[in-house]
Amino acid sequence: MATGNEFRSARNLVVNQEGACQICAALRKFQSACVEGLQHPLPSLLCRLHTWEIARWSEASAAADMLLQMLGHVLEEGSSVSSCDICERIAEEEKRQLEDFSKRLLMPTYLEWFRDNGELCFPHARKLFDRVPEEFRNVIVSVIQREIVDLKTQLITLSRTARVGAPAHPGVLGRTAEYLVGKRGLVF
């Protein structure tokens, strides 16, 4: 029977296979749960992205109630959105994910796996850098360097292939964008 640590490590290996950055993948899953599982009390403030996400993915009656609530406040003084309830939840979850990730690096088996196979987007690597002890920073740097070399190699191949008119698979463009700025559809 798997222990709690083994289960969490196995789960995180699976999360990492879903996207380039483990933290982005976890945040995307969290965001989807917030949007698709919209429940009362409904968020009162939403950014543009999350308003559209809710209109598209949430259960119809909950989405309609939320949009009706928003329409009721359109003409009120100061009704422009300066914050978003879902963005705030995601920011809190991101802090938790960064803290959990920092703790996982203390486990020797996880650290070894991360050094050889792990991936992070550049924004989360930067945020983690200040959270981890000095001796783990070189691991983050080596992971980032490995990703840069891999992405550069793939981008050069794509560029050469596309220039000669051969069929190209531009998935590396999206992977590079995710590495540089984080997973598409996330605001952090």
Secondary structure as the mmCIF struct_conf table of DSSP 4:
data_model
#
loop_
_struct_conf.conf_type_id
_struct_conf.id
_struct_conf.beg_label_comp_id
_struct_conf.beg_label_asym_id
_struct_conf.beg_label_seq_id
_struct_conf.end_label_comp_id
_struct_conf.end_label_asym_id
_struct_conf.end_label_seq_id
HELX_RH_AL_P HELX_RH_AL_P1 GLY A 4 GLU A 18
BEND BEND1 GLY A 19 ALA A 20
HELX_RH_AL_P HELX_RH_AL_P2 GLN A 22 GLU A 36
TURN_TY1_P TURN_TY1_P1 GLY A 37 GLY A 37
BEND BEND2 HIS A 40 PRO A 41
HELX_LH_PP_P HELX_LH_PP_P1 LEU A 42 PRO A 43
BEND BEND3 SER A 44 SER A 44
HELX_RH_AL_P HELX_RH_AL_P3 ARG A 48 TRP A 57
BEND BEND4 SER A 58 SER A 58
HELX_RH_AL_P HELX_RH_AL_P4 ALA A 60 LEU A 71
TURN_TY1_P TURN_TY1_P2 GLY A 72 LEU A 75
BEND BEND5 GLU A 76 GLU A 76
TURN_TY1_P TURN_TY1_P3 GLU A 77 GLY A 78
BEND BEND6 SER A 80 SER A 80
BEND BEND7 SER A 82 SER A 82
HELX_RH_AL_P HELX_RH_AL_P5 ASP A 85 ARG A 104
TURN_TY1_P TURN_TY1_P4 LEU A 105 LEU A 106
BEND BEND8 MET A 107 MET A 107
HELX_RH_AL_P HELX_RH_AL_P6 PRO A 108 ASN A 117
HELX_RH_AL_P HELX_RH_AL_P7 PHE A 122 PHE A 129
TURN_TY1_P TURN_TY1_P5 ASP A 130 ARG A 131
BEND BEND9 VAL A 132 VAL A 132
HELX_RH_AL_P HELX_RH_AL_P8 GLU A 134 ARG A 163
TURN_TY1_P TURN_TY1_P6 VAL A 164 GLY A 165
TURN_TY1_P TURN_TY1_P7 PRO A 170 PRO A 170
HELX_RH_AL_P HELX_RH_AL_P9 GLY A 171 VAL A 181
BEND BEND10 LYS A 183 LYS A 183
TURN_TY1_P TURN_TY1_P8 ARG A 184 GLY A 185
#
